Amino acid sequence: MSEGGDGNSGYGHKAFKRSKSHFADRITADGRDGWPVAAGRYRLVVSRACPWASRALVSRRLLGLEDALSLAVADPIQDDRSWRFTLDPGGRDPVLGIRFLSEAYDRRESGYPGGVSVPAVVDAPSGELVTNDYQQITLDLATEWSELHRPGAPDLYPRALRDEIDTMMAEVYQDVNNGVYRAGFAAGQEEYEAACTQLFRRLDLLTARLAGQRYLVGDTLTEADIRLFTTLVRFDAVYHGHFKCNLGKLAENPVLWAYARDLYQTPGFGDTVDFDHIKRHYYRVHTGINPTRIVPLGPDLSGWLTPHHREELGGRPFGEGTPPGPVPDRERIPARGTP
């Protein structure tokens, strides 16, 4: 099984190590890698369970790229061929015509030995995988796809703040985004304790930073907030218990809990989250951690919609822009599993 964001997650290794993306072509305005930005050409394949894919879901919504970049949502439960399109009629993606994401990988590189990961961008005309570079996909959506952004789209990667954003994202990735996995898939006590301690040390630093400012960098939403959010929104539902990251719950941290609720209630964030997919994926697929495959009933999700009062810190969520419009009907998440 391959979690999003890599092709070989290293679950069975002595120490958890996330592999680099194998297919790192970029879709750019000038098409320098052979893949020019073009409305309607590409298909974004995600799992709503996967935090790495969720970054792309949030970015795509905030930037208003729903019509330019179509969406395929994989079943949160994988089989031995990884991500599959069993949520679609006939078990096939209606645009790509395939049953498994691995078929797009095979069209790009026959016999590719690595894992099949999301997010992935597929060239619809050829059916070939373009990229599974989860670190770069959202940065390119924010910059290279600008001609196709909606009117009022926010600048998620402002040039003047990129150094600070990059530093923040690197720290969050090492200790938080990937840190929960290093704790959850640790093969020994010492390895687990080191990862868990480092995770909560970083959460303490983020708490101190966010106590006095609404967003991580500057006074608007940026890519850094998206990347932290996708881990925080899963924290109490899966990471606290399933990955043994239980030195504290998100809901027990007044600052981070309010910050996460603020983002969740911002159009483009919470409307991409499917807690049902999240819980069923982690608890049913990670059989090495949860051999019974029992999915817990909790936690209570109603708190996500409670007042957060973060607006008192100021900040302009969309800068000079505006919120995204309503979620397209075809992408609305069913009421089950939502607050």
N, C-alpha and C positions, 0 to 999 in steps of 0.2 A: 504494500500500500504506500502511496506517495502523497504526502501532504502538499498543499500548495506552496509555491515559492521555491521549489527545487525539484530535481529529478531523482534524487537519492537521499532521503532524509536521514539515513544513518541510524534508524531505530534499533537495529540489532548490533550495532557497533559497541565496543567497549565504552567509548565516550561519544556522546551525541555530537555530530558535526554536520552542518547543513552545507550541501554541495552548491557550487555556483551554477547558474542557469547555463545549460548547454547551447541553447539557441538564442543568441543575443543580437540578432539583426534588429535594426531600428526602423520604424516607420517615421519618415521625416518629410518636412515640407519640400525639400529639394530631391528627395528620393535617392540619396547617395548610396544607400545599401540595396537599392533595387526595389524599394517598397515606398512609393510616394503616398503621402496622405491623400485620400480620396473618399468622399462621402459614399457610403453604401458598399464599399469594396471589402471591408474586413469585418470579421465576427469575433467578438470578445467572448471567450468561454470561461465561465466562473463556476465555483461552488459557493453558495451563500454561507456554507459552514466555514470556509477557509478564510483566515484573517488576511492572508496575502492577496487573495482575490478580492476581498472586501474593499481593499484600498482602491482598486480599479472601479468598483461599483460606485463608491462615494465620489471619486474624482469625475467619473463620467456624468453623474447626476448634477454635480455642482457646476460643471462646465457646459451642460446642456447638449451633450453629444449623443443623446439617445437615438435620434434619427440618423445621425452620421455613422455611428458604430453600433451595429446590431448586437443583441445579447443572447447567448445560449447559457442556460442554467443546468448544470449537471445534478444528478441525484446525489444527495449527501452520503448515501451508502454505496461504497464501492465493492466490486467483486475482484477476481484475480486479474482482470484487465483494466483495473483502475476506474477512472471517471467515465460514467456512462449516461446516456440520454434517455433513461427510462421514465423521466417525467413528461416526455413528449409523446404524442400519439404514435403508436406503432413502435415506440422505443427508438426512434430516429430523430436526429436534429432536423427540423423542417427546411433549413437553409442548406446545410452541408450534406444532408442525406446519410449521415454516418451514425452508427450505434455507439461507438466508443471514441473518445478523444484520441486514443492511441492511433486511430486510423489516419488522422491528420499528421501525427508525428511520423508514421510510416511513409506517408506520401512525401514528406520532406527528406527523410533519411531512412532508407530501408534497413531494418535490422538494428535500429538504434537501441543500445543496451541499457540505457538509463531509465529512470522512472518517468511517469507521465504526470505532469503537474499543471496546476492552475495558479494564477491566471495564464491564459494562453490566447494569443491573437492568431486567427487563421485567415488566410487569403481565400475568400469565398469562391472566386472563379476557378482556382486550381485545386482547392481543398487542402493546400499545404499549410503546415504550421509556419508562421512567420517568426514569432518570438514567445519565449516563456520567461523572459527576463523581468521578474516581478519588481526588481528595484528600479528599473528604467522605464517600464511601461507608463506609470502614472506621471513621471516627470515629462515624458514626451507628450502625453495627453495635455498637460498644462502649457507646454511651450510650442512644440512642433505642430499641434493641431489647432492653433489659435485662430486660423481663418474660418474654422468651422464651429467655434464657440458660439454659444447663444449671446444675444445682446445682454449686457449686464453681468457676464460671467466674471467671477473673482479671479484675481491673479494669485494662483496658489503657490507660485515659485518666483516671487519678485526678485529681480536681478540684484537689487541693492542689499538684500538680506540672505542671499544664497549661501554665503560662507557660514553664517550663523545657523541657518536651517540645516545645512549639510552636517555640521558638527552635532546639532541636536539629534538629527535622525540617526547618525552613527551610534551615539550613546544609547538612544532608545532601542535601536535594533539589537545591539550587543547584549544589553542587560535585561530588556523587557520583552520585545517582540520575539527574539530568539531565546531569551533567558528562561521563559516559561517552558519551552521545549527541552532545554538542557536540564532543567529540574525534572520535568515529567518523564523523560526517557533516560535519566541517569541510570547507569548500570551498577553503581555502588553508593554507599552512604556518604562517603567523603565528597564525591562528585556532586551528588544531589545537594548536600548542605552548602557547598561553595556556590552553586548556581542560585539556590533559593536565597541565600544571604545577599548575594550580589544584586538579585532582582529587587529585594525590598530596600536595599541601600539606595538604589537608583530611584525607586518610588518615593523614598523620603526626600531626595534631592528635587524631584519633580514637584512634590508637594510644596516645598519651600519656594520654588520658583513661581508656581501657579497661585500661591496664596495672595500675591499682590498684583497679578496680571491675568487677564482673561484668557489669553492664548499663549502658546509656547514662544513664538517669535513675533515681535511687532504687535500691532493692535488689530490684526485681521486673521482670519483663518488661513493657514498655509498647509502645505504637504506634511509638515511635521505633526500638526494636529491630527490629520487623517491617520497617520501611521501609529500614533499612540492610541487613538480611539479604538482601532480595530482589535487591539489587545485588551484594553480596558473593558470593552463591552462584553467580552467573553470571560472576564476574570472570575466573577462569582459563579457563573453558570457551569464552567468547566475547569478552569485552571486552578481554582482554590482547592477543590476536592480531587478531581481526576488527575491533575498534575502535581498534587501535594504542595501547592504554593499557598500554604495555610498559616503563615505568620500573621495574616490579617485579611479581612475581606475588603473589597472596594467600598462597599456600603458602610464600612466602619471608619473610613478615611474621609472626613468632612470635605476637605478641599478637592481631592481627586474624584470623589463621588459627585460633587456638585459640578465639576468640570465635565465629567463624562455625561451627566444628565443634560447640561447645557448643549453639548454637541449632539446628543441623541435627539433632542427636541428641535434642532436646527434642520430645516428642510435639506435633504440630501444625505443625511447621516442615518437617523433612526429608520427612515422609510426604506432603507436597503437591508436592514437587519432581520434575519429570520431565526429566532431562538430555537424553534423546533428543529430546523436543519442543523444548527450548531450542536445542540445536545445529542441528537441522534447520531451525527457523524462521530463525534469524539467517543461517546460511550459505547457505540456499537462496532466501530471499525478498529479501535485500538484494543484488540483482544489481549495483547500482551499485558496491558495495564488493567483492563476490565474484562476478564475472561467470561463472566456471566452475561455480558452485553446488556445488563439492566440499565435503563435510562432513568435517572432520578426524577422525582416529581418537581422538586424545587430548582432554583430559588423562586420566591415570589417576585414577579416582574413588574408589579404595579408601581413600584417606587420610581421607575424610569420616567414617569410622567409627572412627578411632583415638582413644585417650584424649586429652582436652584439659586436664584438671586445673583447669578454671576454678572448680569447686566449692570449691577451696581459698580463693577470694576471698570466700566466703560467699554471701549473696544467697538469695532464695527465689523461684524461677522464677514460681510462681503465687500468691505472697503468702499469704493465708489460704485460698486455694482449692486445687484439685487438678488433676492433668493431665487432658486430655480422654481419652475412651475410645478404643477401637480405631477405625480408619478403616472406615466402612461398606463392605461388600463391593463395592457398585456404584461406589465411588470409589477403589478400590485401583489403584495405578499398576503396570502390568506390570513384571516383573523386568527387562526390557531397559532399558538406559539408567540404571540405578540402581546405587549402590555395592554 
